[in-house]
């Protein structure tokens, strides 16, 4: 299912409608998915944030739309920027094609086992894609969701993850690693 269709599915669900009616200040901040490399279907988790409560509410999409309990937002400072889907011109399919092209050119000998995808607003709408390799390396690729340009990419060992979380972090508030 297309990501924009997934968002519509969540927004038309009974759980979301009841939640947003009681909490109209919440807005979409991220779309997250983690799946085995090569899987054709995967579930999305959509995160909605409120500056007023500084909480994040996540809606899971499969097998049906389910709302998880509100939790503290993981972020650096301030509030989390709204994800503006109107500025997302590059489909997830195209973003993954860009990733495949980059992998073939820059990381040809890396076998990917897991994909972690976050669509978020970090100064601009972007796909923040983390790939875990069979040799426990992490490749992080950021793609501008408007133009399809590669913003950055890097490779590091998963053994450096502890250092990475302390020094890097996405600052985007979704609590997912990023090698920014």
ZALO-342222 format. One line per 10 residues: their letters; for each residue x, y, z of N, C-alpha, C. Coordinates in nm, 2 decimals. Layout:
A> X Y Z X Y Z X Y Z  ...
END
This chain:
XXXXXXXXXX> 0.08 -0.12 0.00 0.00 0.00 0.00 0.09 0.12 0.00  0.06 0.22 -0.08 0.12 0.35 -0.09 0.12 0.42 0.05  0.23 0.49 0.08 0.23 0.56 0.21 0.12 0.66 0.23  0.09 0.74 0.13 -0.02 0.83 0.14 -0.15 0.76 0.16  -0.17 0.65 0.10 -0.29 0.57 0.12 -0.30 0.52 0.26  -0.18 0.48 0.31 -0.17 0.43 0.45 -0.21 0.54 0.55  -0.16 0.66 0.52 -0.20 0.77 0.61 -0.35 0.80 0.61  -0.41 0.79 0.49 -0.56 0.80 0.47 -0.63 0.69 0.55  -0.57 0.57 0.54 -0.63 0.46 0.61 -0.64 0.49 0.76  -0.53 0.54 0.82 -0.52 0.57 0.96 -0.62 0.68 0.99
XXXXXXXXXX> -0.61 0.79 0.91 -0.70 0.91 0.94 -0.85 0.88 0.93  -0.88 0.77 0.85 -1.03 0.74 0.84 -1.07 0.63 0.94  -0.98 0.58 1.02 -1.01 0.48 1.12 -1.09 0.54 1.24  -1.16 0.45 1.30 -1.24 0.49 1.41 -1.15 0.54 1.53  -1.04 0.46 1.55 -0.95 0.49 1.66 -0.89 0.63 1.64  -0.84 0.67 1.52 -0.79 0.80 1.49 -0.89 0.91 1.51  -1.01 0.89 1.45 -1.11 0.99 1.45 -1.15 1.02 1.60  -1.16 0.92 1.68 -1.20 0.94 1.82 -1.08 1.02 1.89  -0.96 0.97 1.87 -0.85 1.04 1.93 -0.83 1.18 1.89  -0.84 1.21 1.76 -0.81 1.35 1.71 -0.93 1.44 1.75
XXXXXXXXXX> -1.05 1.39 1.77 -1.16 1.47 1.81 -1.13 1.52 1.95  -1.08 1.43 2.04 -1.05 1.47 2.18 -0.92 1.54 2.19  -0.83 1.53 2.09 -0.69 1.59 2.10 -0.65 1.65 1.96  -0.72 1.76 1.92 -0.70 1.82 1.79 -0.56 1.89 1.77  -0.49 1.90 1.88 -0.36 1.97 1.87 -0.25 1.87 1.82  -0.28 1.74 1.81 -0.18 1.65 1.76 -0.16 1.66 1.61  -0.04 1.64 1.56 -0.01 1.65 1.41 0.09 1.54 1.38  0.09 1.50 1.25 0.17 1.39 1.20 0.32 1.44 1.20  0.41 1.36 1.26 0.55 1.39 1.26 0.64 1.29 1.20  0.60 1.16 1.19 0.68 1.06 1.13 0.60 0.94 1.08
XXXXXXXXXX> 0.66 0.88 0.98 0.61 0.75 0.93 0.73 0.66 0.95  0.71 0.55 1.02 0.82 0.46 1.05 0.79 0.31 1.01  0.89 0.25 0.95 0.87 0.10 0.92 1.00 0.03 0.93  1.00 -0.09 0.98 1.12 -0.17 0.99 1.08 -0.31 0.93  1.16 -0.36 0.84 1.13 -0.49 0.78 1.25 -0.56 0.73  1.24 -0.68 0.70 1.35 -0.76 0.65 1.37 -0.72 0.50  1.50 -0.71 0.46 1.53 -0.67 0.33 1.46 -0.77 0.23  1.40 -0.72 0.13 1.33 -0.80 0.03 1.18 -0.82 0.05  1.14 -0.79 0.18 0.99 -0.81 0.20 0.91 -0.71 0.12  0.80 -0.76 0.06 0.72 -0.68 -0.02 0.62 -0.60 0.06
XXXXXXXXXX> 0.58 -0.65 0.17 0.47 -0.58 0.25 0.53 -0.56 0.39  0.50 -0.45 0.44 0.54 -0.42 0.58 0.45 -0.32 0.64  0.44 -0.32 0.78 0.35 -0.23 0.85 0.42 -0.10 0.87  0.34 0.00 0.88 0.38 0.14 0.91 0.34 0.17 1.05  0.41 0.26 1.11 0.37 0.32 1.24 0.38 0.47 1.21  0.26 0.54 1.24 0.25 0.68 1.22 0.25 0.75 1.35  0.34 0.84 1.37 0.36 0.92 1.49 0.29 1.05 1.48  0.21 1.08 1.59 0.15 1.21 1.60 0.20 1.28 1.73  0.23 1.41 1.72 0.29 1.48 1.83 0.21 1.60 1.87  0.21 1.63 2.00 0.14 1.75 2.05 0.25 1.83 2.13
XXXXXXXXXX> 0.26 1.96 2.09 0.35 2.05 2.16 0.30 2.07 2.30  0.17 2.08 2.31 0.10 2.11 2.44 0.13 2.00 2.55  0.12 1.88 2.51 0.15 1.77 2.60 0.29 1.72 2.60  0.36 1.75 2.49 0.50 1.69 2.46 0.49 1.54 2.46  0.39 1.49 2.41 0.37 1.34 2.40 0.36 1.30 2.25  0.39 1.18 2.23 0.38 1.12 2.10 0.28 1.00 2.10  0.19 1.00 2.01 0.10 0.89 2.00 0.12 0.82 1.86  0.14 0.69 1.87 0.17 0.61 1.75 0.05 0.52 1.71  0.02 0.52 1.58 -0.09 0.44 1.53 -0.02 0.33 1.44  -0.04 0.20 1.47 0.01 0.09 1.39 -0.09 0.07 1.28
XXXXXXXXXX> -0.05 0.01 1.17 -0.14 0.00 1.05 -0.17 -0.14 1.02  -0.11 -0.24 1.07 -0.14 -0.38 1.03 -0.14 -0.47 1.16  -0.23 -0.56 1.16 -0.33 -0.60 1.06 -0.44 -0.50 1.05  -0.47 -0.43 1.16 -0.57 -0.32 1.15 -0.51 -0.20 1.23  -0.57 -0.08 1.21 -0.52 0.04 1.28 -0.55 0.03 1.43  -0.44 0.04 1.50 -0.44 0.04 1.65 -0.36 0.15 1.70  -0.41 0.22 1.80 -0.34 0.33 1.87 -0.27 0.28 1.99  -0.14 0.31 2.00 -0.07 0.28 2.12 -0.08 0.40 2.22  -0.05 0.36 2.34 -0.06 0.46 2.45 0.04 0.58 2.43  0.00 0.70 2.46 0.08 0.81 2.45 0.21 0.79 2.53
XXXXXXXXXX> 0.32 0.84 2.48 0.45 0.83 2.55 0.53 0.96 2.53  0.63 0.97 2.62 0.71 1.09 2.61 0.78 1.10 2.47  0.79 1.21 2.41 0.86 1.23 2.29 1.01 1.23 2.31  1.08 1.15 2.23 1.22 1.15 2.23 1.27 1.25 2.13  1.33 1.36 2.19 1.38 1.46 2.10 1.49 1.54 2.18  1.56 1.62 2.11 1.66 1.70 2.17 1.60 1.82 2.25  1.57 1.92 2.17 1.51 2.04 2.23 1.39 2.09 2.15  1.31 2.17 2.22 1.19 2.23 2.15 1.09 2.13 2.11  1.02 2.15 2.00 0.91 2.06 1.96 0.96 1.99 1.83  0.88 1.89 1.79 0.90 1.81 1.67 0.83 1.88 1.56
XXXXXXXXXX> 0.90 1.89 1.45 0.84 1.96 1.33 0.74 1.87 1.26  0.63 1.93 1.21 0.52 1.86 1.14 0.57 1.81 1.01  0.53 1.69 0.98 0.56 1.62 0.85 0.45 1.68 0.75  0.50 1.75 0.65 0.41 1.80 0.55 0.41 1.71 0.43  0.31 1.63 0.42 0.30 1.53 0.31 0.28 1.60 0.18  0.23 1.72 0.18 0.22 1.80 0.05 0.35 1.83 -0.01  0.46 1.82 0.07 0.59 1.85 0.02 0.67 1.72 -0.01  0.60 1.60 0.01 0.66 1.47 -0.02 0.63 1.44 -0.17  0.72 1.46 -0.26 0.69 1.44 -0.40 0.75 1.30 -0.44  0.85 1.25 -0.37 0.92 1.13 -0.40 0.85 1.01 -0.33
XXXXXXXXXX> 0.80 0.92 -0.40 0.74 0.80 -0.34 0.84 0.71 -0.27  0.79 0.63 -0.18 0.88 0.54 -0.11 0.95 0.44 -0.21  0.87 0.40 -0.31 0.92 0.31 -0.42 1.04 0.38 -0.48  1.03 0.51 -0.52 1.14 0.58 -0.58 1.26 0.60 -0.49  1.23 0.63 -0.36 1.33 0.64 -0.26 1.41 0.52 -0.25  1.35 0.40 -0.25 1.42 0.27 -0.24 1.50 0.24 -0.37  1.45 0.29 -0.48 1.53 0.28 -0.60 1.66 0.36 -0.59  1.64 0.48 -0.54 1.76 0.56 -0.52 1.86 0.50 -0.43  1.81 0.43 -0.32 1.89 0.36 -0.23 1.96 0.25 -0.30  1.89 0.17 -0.38 1.95 0.06 -0.45 2.06 0.10 -0.54
XXXXXXXXXX> 2.04 0.22 -0.61 2.14 0.27 -0.70 2.27 0.31 -0.62  2.24 0.38 -0.51 2.36 0.42 -0.42 2.43 0.30 -0.37  2.36 0.20 -0.33 2.42 0.08 -0.27 2.51 0.01 -0.38  2.46 0.00 -0.50 2.54 -0.06 -0.61 2.67 0.02 -0.64  2.66 0.15 -0.63 2.77 0.23 -0.66 2.87 0.25 -0.54  2.82 0.27 -0.42 2.91 0.30 -0.31 2.93 0.19 -0.21  2.84 0.10 -0.21 2.85 -0.01 -0.11 2.82 -0.15 -0.18  2.89 -0.18 -0.28 2.85 -0.30 -0.36 2.87 -0.43 -0.29  2.95 -0.44 -0.19 2.98 -0.57 -0.13 2.91 -0.59 0.00  2.81 -0.51 0.03 2.73 -0.51 0.15 2.60 -0.58 0.13
XXXXXXXXXX> 2.58 -0.69 0.21 2.45 -0.76 0.20 2.35 -0.71 0.31  2.24 -0.65 0.27 2.15 -0.59 0.36 2.05 -0.70 0.41  2.03 -0.69 0.55 1.94 -0.78 0.61 1.81 -0.71 0.66  1.82 -0.58 0.70 1.71 -0.52 0.76 1.70 -0.37 0.71  1.58 -0.32 0.68 1.56 -0.18 0.64 1.48 -0.11 0.75  1.52 0.00 0.79 1.45 0.09 0.88 1.43 0.22 0.81  1.30 0.26 0.79 1.27 0.38 0.72 1.19 0.47 0.81  1.23 0.60 0.81 1.16 0.70 0.88 1.14 0.82 0.78  1.02 0.86 0.75 0.99 0.98 0.68 0.96 1.08 0.78  1.04 1.19 0.78 1.02 1.29 0.89 1.07 1.43 0.84
XXXXXXXXXX> 1.05 1.53 0.92 1.09 1.66 0.88 1.20 1.70 0.97  1.32 1.70 0.91 1.44 1.75 0.98 1.49 1.87 0.90  1.43 1.98 0.92 1.45 2.10 0.84 1.39 2.10 0.70  1.37 1.98 0.65 1.30 1.95 0.53 1.24 1.81 0.53  1.14 1.78 0.45 1.08 1.65 0.45 1.19 1.55 0.39  1.22 1.44 0.47 1.32 1.35 0.42 1.29 1.21 0.46  1.34 1.12 0.37 1.35 0.98 0.41 1.48 0.96 0.48  1.47 0.91 0.60 1.59 0.88 0.68 1.60 0.72 0.68  1.68 0.66 0.60 1.68 0.52 0.58 1.81 0.46 0.64  1.79 0.36 0.73 1.90 0.29 0.79 1.89 0.15 0.75
XXXXXXXXXX> 2.01 0.10 0.70 2.01 -0.04 0.65 2.12 -0.11 0.74  2.08 -0.23 0.78 2.17 -0.31 0.86 2.22 -0.42 0.77  2.35 -0.44 0.77 2.41 -0.54 0.69 2.44 -0.67 0.76  2.46 -0.77 0.69 2.49 -0.91 0.74 2.62 -0.90 0.83  2.71 -0.81 0.80 2.83 -0.80 0.88 2.82 -0.70 0.99  2.69 -0.66 1.03 2.66 -0.57 1.14 2.72 -0.43 1.12  2.71 -0.39 0.99 2.74 -0.25 0.96 2.61 -0.18 0.95  2.61 -0.05 0.96 2.49 0.03 0.94 2.51 0.13 0.83  2.43 0.14 0.73 2.44 0.24 0.63 2.32 0.33 0.65  2.35 0.46 0.67 2.24 0.55 0.68 2.24 0.64 0.56
XXXXXXXXXX> 2.12 0.66 0.50 2.10 0.74 0.38 1.98 0.83 0.40  2.01 0.96 0.38 1.90 1.06 0.39 1.87 1.11 0.25  1.74 1.11 0.21 1.70 1.15 0.08 1.59 1.26 0.09  1.61 1.37 0.02 1.51 1.47 0.02 1.38 1.42 -0.04  1.27 1.43 0.03 1.15 1.37 -0.01 1.08 1.46 -0.12  1.13 1.58 -0.14 1.07 1.67 -0.25 1.15 1.64 -0.38  1.28 1.64 -0.37 1.36 1.64 -0.50 1.42 1.50 -0.53  1.43 1.41 -0.43 1.49 1.28 -0.45 1.65 1.29 -0.44  1.70 1.41 -0.41 1.84 1.42 -0.39 1.89 1.35 -0.27  2.01 1.29 -0.28 2.07 1.23 -0.16 2.13 1.34 -0.08
XXXXXXXXXX> 2.09 1.35 0.05 2.14 1.46 0.14 2.27 1.41 0.20  2.27 1.29 0.24 2.39 1.23 0.30 2.38 1.08 0.30  2.50 1.02 0.31 2.50 0.87 0.33 2.63 0.84 0.40  2.63 0.74 0.49 2.75 0.70 0.56 2.74 0.55 0.60  2.85 0.50 0.64 2.86 0.36 0.68 2.94 0.36 0.81  2.89 0.28 0.91 2.96 0.26 1.03 2.93 0.13 1.09  3.02 0.08 1.18 3.00 -0.04 1.25 2.89 -0.03 1.35  2.81 -0.13 1.37 2.71 -0.13 1.47 2.77 -0.13 1.61  2.90 -0.17 1.62 2.97 -0.16 1.74 2.99 -0.02 1.79  2.98 0.08 1.71 2.99 0.22 1.74 2.85 0.28 1.78
XXXXXXXXXX> 2.75 0.20 1.79 2.61 0.25 1.81 2.60 0.33 1.94  2.66 0.28 2.05 2.66 0.35 2.18 2.71 0.49 2.16  2.82 0.51 2.09 2.88 0.64 2.07 2.79 0.72 1.98  2.73 0.65 1.88 2.65 0.72 1.79 2.53 0.78 1.85  2.46 0.71 1.94 2.34 0.76 2.01 2.37 0.88 2.09  2.49 0.88 2.16 2.53 0.99 2.24 2.57 1.12 2.16  2.63 1.09 2.05 2.68 1.21 1.97 2.60 1.25 1.85  2.53 1.15 1.79 2.46 1.18 1.67 2.31 1.22 1.69  2.23 1.12 1.68 2.09 1.14 1.70 2.02 1.22 1.59  1.90 1.19 1.57 1.83 1.26 1.46 1.78 1.39 1.49
XXXXXXXXXX> 1.76 1.42 1.62 1.70 1.54 1.66 1.55 1.56 1.61  1.50 1.45 1.55 1.37 1.46 1.49 1.26 1.41 1.58  1.30 1.35 1.69 1.20 1.32 1.79 1.14 1.18 1.78  1.18 1.10 1.69 1.12 0.97 1.67 1.19 0.86 1.75  1.30 0.89 1.81 1.37 0.79 1.89 1.44 0.69 1.80  1.46 0.71 1.68 1.53 0.62 1.59 1.67 0.67 1.56  1.77 0.58 1.55 1.90 0.62 1.53 1.92 0.69 1.39  2.01 0.78 1.39 2.04 0.86 1.27 2.19 0.90 1.28  2.26 0.89 1.17 2.40 0.93 1.17 2.41 1.07 1.11  2.33 1.16 1.16 2.33 1.30 1.10 2.47 1.36 1.12
END
